Amino acid sequence: MRKALYIAAVTVAVAPALLAGQSWRTVTMSHQIEDNSEIRVFVEYGAGHLKIGAADGGVLYRMNLRYDEDIFEPVSDFSGDRLHLGVESIGRGFNIGRNKQSGELDLEFARGIPMDMDLEFGAVRADIDFGGLALTDLDLSTGASQSTIDISEPNSVGMSTARFEIGAAEFEARHLGNLNAERIEVDAGVGQVTLWLNGRWQRDASVSIDMGLGALELRVPEGLGFRLRKEGFLVSLDSEGLVKRGDWYYSLDYEDADRKVTVDLDAAFGSVKVVWVR
């Protein structure tokens, strides 16, 4: 289908330089489309504050970006069914922010348009809410970040696999049941990882977790059928509310639960805690 594309708004403002050679710019961009064809979205952001949420007003995306033009330049490329957003270095060195300032990237995406989303970010503070978006695939990769991920509303389309690759990070994901995914994969390096298995599970699902060194907390809603298998001799498990059968730990009401989630954990060092929530 033909897509009607245009830049709905572009504004640029140069902030006063607080130090010699420092120049901060603020850019706002948006695009509109006329059909609901699936879009492949790629977002990359190296450092700063990243926010992602749902947009209203009939736009495919809206981007508000604050960046240091001496180090970065904005990326906004929509060609065919591929959308590439973020910033890239212009080769004059790398700095999270001078004079204690940092960049900001605020993205909003259209509700109801199927999206295959690939996110890559580094030393960022990320506040992401996928609620209201129609995700057909999700691949999220973080570096040394502090990230909070939420799926505050159920995904209106299903996906086979959602993938999270986490570096040396503090990472929390809420309402994972709302992803409507058959499988969730988490690959974590070093840090604190908190996974909330609440939300609306529309099918039985599996969660695969591969951890290096750190602490993992699984927040499991009462009434969800839950079972866990752990590999790794140097990993402690707080298994309150679970019963062990062979290599698996089961919730007490596993057999009678309407929806069941299986967690397969492979960890090197650290601790695992299961917390029951309402």
QUIVEN-V568932 format. One record per backbone hydrogen bond with DSSP energy under -0.5 kcal/mol. NH is the residue of the N-H (numbers start at 0). CO is the residue of the C=O. If there is no record, write none. Layout:
nh=NH co=CO
nh=NH co=CO
This chain:
nh=4 co=2
nh=7 co=5
nh=7 co=29
nh=10 co=27
nh=12 co=25
nh=14 co=12
nh=14 co=23
nh=21 co=18
nh=24 co=66
nh=25 co=12
nh=26 co=64
nh=27 co=10
nh=28 co=62
nh=30 co=60
nh=31 co=5
nh=38 co=113
nh=39 co=80
nh=40 co=38
nh=40 co=115
nh=41 co=82
nh=42 co=117
nh=43 co=84
nh=44 co=119
nh=47 co=122
nh=48 co=102
nh=49 co=47
nh=49 co=124
nh=50 co=104
nh=51 co=126
nh=52 co=106
nh=54 co=108
nh=59 co=30
nh=60 co=30
nh=61 co=107
nh=62 co=28
nh=63 co=105
nh=64 co=26
nh=64 co=62
nh=65 co=103
nh=66 co=24
nh=68 co=22
nh=68 co=66
nh=69 co=22
nh=70 co=67
nh=71 co=67
nh=72 co=87
nh=74 co=85
nh=76 co=83
nh=78 co=76
nh=78 co=81
nh=81 co=78
nh=82 co=39
nh=83 co=76
nh=84 co=41
nh=85 co=74
nh=86 co=43
nh=87 co=72
nh=89 co=70
nh=91 co=92
nh=99 co=96
nh=100 co=97
nh=102 co=95
nh=103 co=65
nh=104 co=48
nh=105 co=63
nh=106 co=50
nh=106 co=104
nh=107 co=61
nh=108 co=52
nh=109 co=59
nh=110 co=54
nh=111 co=131
nh=113 co=35
nh=113 co=111
nh=114 co=133
nh=115 co=38
nh=116 co=114
nh=116 co=136
nh=117 co=40
nh=118 co=138
nh=119 co=42
nh=120 co=140
nh=121 co=44
nh=122 co=45
nh=123 co=121
nh=124 co=47
nh=125 co=123
nh=125 co=145
nh=126 co=49
nh=127 co=147
nh=128 co=51
nh=129 co=149
nh=132 co=129
nh=133 co=112
nh=134 co=132
nh=135 co=114
nh=135 co=133
nh=136 co=114
nh=137 co=160
nh=138 co=116
nh=139 co=162
nh=140 co=118
nh=141 co=164
nh=142 co=120
nh=142 co=121
nh=144 co=142
nh=145 co=123
nh=146 co=144
nh=146 co=169
nh=147 co=125
nh=148 co=171
nh=149 co=127
nh=150 co=173
nh=154 co=177
nh=155 co=132
nh=158 co=179
nh=159 co=135
nh=161 co=182
nh=162 co=137
nh=163 co=184
nh=164 co=139
nh=165 co=163
nh=165 co=186
nh=166 co=142
nh=168 co=166
nh=168 co=189
nh=169 co=144
nh=170 co=168
nh=170 co=191
nh=171 co=146
nh=172 co=193
nh=173 co=148
nh=175 co=195
nh=176 co=197
nh=177 co=174
nh=178 co=175
nh=179 co=176
nh=181 co=158
nh=182 co=159
nh=183 co=205
nh=184 co=161
nh=185 co=207
nh=186 co=163
nh=187 co=185
nh=187 co=209
nh=188 co=165
nh=188 co=166
nh=190 co=212
nh=191 co=168
nh=192 co=190
nh=192 co=214
nh=193 co=170
nh=194 co=216
nh=195 co=172
nh=195 co=193
nh=196 co=194
nh=196 co=218
nh=200 co=198
nh=201 co=199
nh=204 co=259
nh=205 co=181
nh=206 co=261
nh=207 co=183
nh=208 co=206
nh=208 co=263
nh=209 co=185
nh=210 co=208
nh=210 co=265
nh=211 co=187
nh=211 co=188
nh=212 co=188
nh=213 co=268
nh=214 co=190
nh=215 co=270
nh=216 co=192
nh=217 co=272
nh=218 co=194
nh=218 co=216
nh=219 co=217
nh=219 co=274
nh=221 co=276
nh=223 co=220
nh=224 co=258
nh=226 co=260
nh=227 co=248
nh=228 co=262
nh=229 co=246
nh=230 co=264
nh=233 co=267
nh=234 co=231
nh=235 co=269
nh=237 co=271
nh=238 co=236
nh=241 co=238
nh=242 co=249
nh=244 co=247
nh=247 co=244
nh=248 co=227
nh=249 co=242
nh=250 co=225
nh=251 co=240
nh=253 co=250
nh=256 co=252
nh=256 co=253
nh=260 co=224
nh=261 co=204
nh=262 co=226
nh=263 co=206
nh=263 co=261
nh=264 co=228
nh=264 co=262
nh=265 co=208
nh=266 co=230
nh=267 co=210
nh=267 co=211
nh=268 co=211
nh=269 co=233
nh=270 co=213
nh=271 co=235
nh=272 co=215
nh=273 co=237
nh=274 co=217
nh=274 co=272
nh=276 co=219
